[in-house]
Amino acid sequence: MKIESVKKSRLAEVDYTNLGFGDYFSDHMVTCEFSDGVWGEPSIVPFAPIEMSPAALALHYGQTVFEGLKAFRGTGDHKIRLFRVDRNAARLTDSCTRLCIPAPDESLVIESIKQLVMLDQDWAPSRRGEALYVRPVLVATEPHLAVRPASQYRLLIFSSPVCEYFARVKSPLYLKAEERYTRAPHGGTGYAKTASNYSVTLRPMNDSVEDGFDQILWLDGQEHRYVEEAGQMNMFFRLGDTVVTPDLSGTILPGVTRESVLTLLNDMDVTATERRLSMDELFQAQADGELYEAFGAGTASVVVPIGRIRYHDDDLCFPDKHHGNLCPELYDKILGIQHGELEDRHSWMIPLE
Ligand SMILES: *Cc1c(COP(=O)(O)O)cnc(C)c1O
C-alpha cells in the first residue's frame, strides 16, 4: 500500500491523562476512490481535510455509511489487536447494499485498517478500557443534483484515541423511553450504519438531555410500546433468570458487542433470548419483583448499567448493586479479552501482522 507519512507527528499534543471520545485524530488516514465502476487502490496519507464538490451527493441526500471498531493494547505484551474487525467489514457491506453503494472488498477494508493502525499504533492508549477507535466512512462524492445512487465514492478510514463513551457519567444511566419521535420504521434503514439514522435523533436527544436524561431508549415506530435500542447501544434486560434482548427485526443496528454479549452469556450458561419486548412486560416484571437489571452494549460504551427508564410518567428502576448482576461480569470479560488478559476462546482478537 502506498504510504505518505506525516513530516511531524501530532502525538505529543494529545493529553492521554484526560481522553474524551473523539477529541483527537491520529496522524494518518486511508483514502480510496471508486469511479468508472471500480474501487481503486487504497493509500495512506496524512490526516487532513478533504476536497469535495459542493454538489457531492452525500452532502445533500445522505448517501453515506460508516463503521466503528476498536484496537486495544495488550496489558502484558503491549501489542495492538483489533476486536472482531471482520464483523464490522461484513456490516459495512450490508449497509452499502441498503444505500446502493458499491461495497469495497471486505479484505481490502480489513487490510487497510490493519495498515493504518500499524502505522499509528503509538497513538493507542495503554489504560484499561481505552482504545484506538477506528472510523471507516464511505461517502458519495459525485457532483450531481438528481436523487439517485452516485457513480463516484470515497472511502476514508481514520482513528482516534478514546476513553469509554460514558466514562464521565459516574452513575447508571437514566433513559427516556421515547414516546413521540421514532428512530427507524419497519422497512427503513435502522439496521444500516448510515448518517440519516443519527441526524433524526439529534432533536429528540437534545430535548431529553435538557430534561435530565442521559440517553434515549427508542421504541418501535408503530405503537411506541416495544423496546428497540438506546443511542448507539443495543439493550439487554434480566427478567427473573433469563436475559432478553430485542430481536433483529430490521429496525435496530445488529451490534458486534450485542453478538459478543450473547456468546459470552452462552459461555456462562445464562439463558438469553432474542425477542420482542414491550414496556408493559417490563413494568409487569417490576411489579412481580422479577426485574433485576438492564444494560446497554456497544463498541463505544462497552457495556453500561441502566439505572432508571422513564415511560408514561412512570419509572422503571433497576437496583444498583443487585446480587448477581451480569453487567460488571460481562464488562470484565470483554475488557479482559480485548486487552489480552483472558483467553480469547472465540478468536475475536486480530493481530496486526
Ligand atoms: C454502532 C451502533 C450500535 C452498536 O454496535 P456495535 O457493533 O456493538 O458497536 C448499536 N446501535 C446503533 C444505532 C449503532 O449505531
The ligand as a Gaussian input file, in Angstrom:
#p B3LYP/6-31G(d) Opt

LIG

0 1
 C      -22.965000       1.133000      16.285000
 C      -24.299000       1.042000      16.910000
 C      -24.628000       0.068000      17.869000
 C      -23.623000      -0.866000      18.482000
 O      -22.977000      -1.673000      17.560000
 P      -21.530000      -2.228000      17.902000
 O      -21.152000      -3.000000      16.702000
 O      -21.677000      -3.056000      19.102000
 O      -20.683000      -1.034000      18.134000
 C      -25.936000      -0.012000      18.311000
 N      -26.873000       0.841000      17.864000
 C      -26.594000       1.807000      16.959000
 C      -27.677000       2.697000      16.490000
 C      -25.294000       1.939000      16.466000
 O      -25.024000       2.900000      15.592000

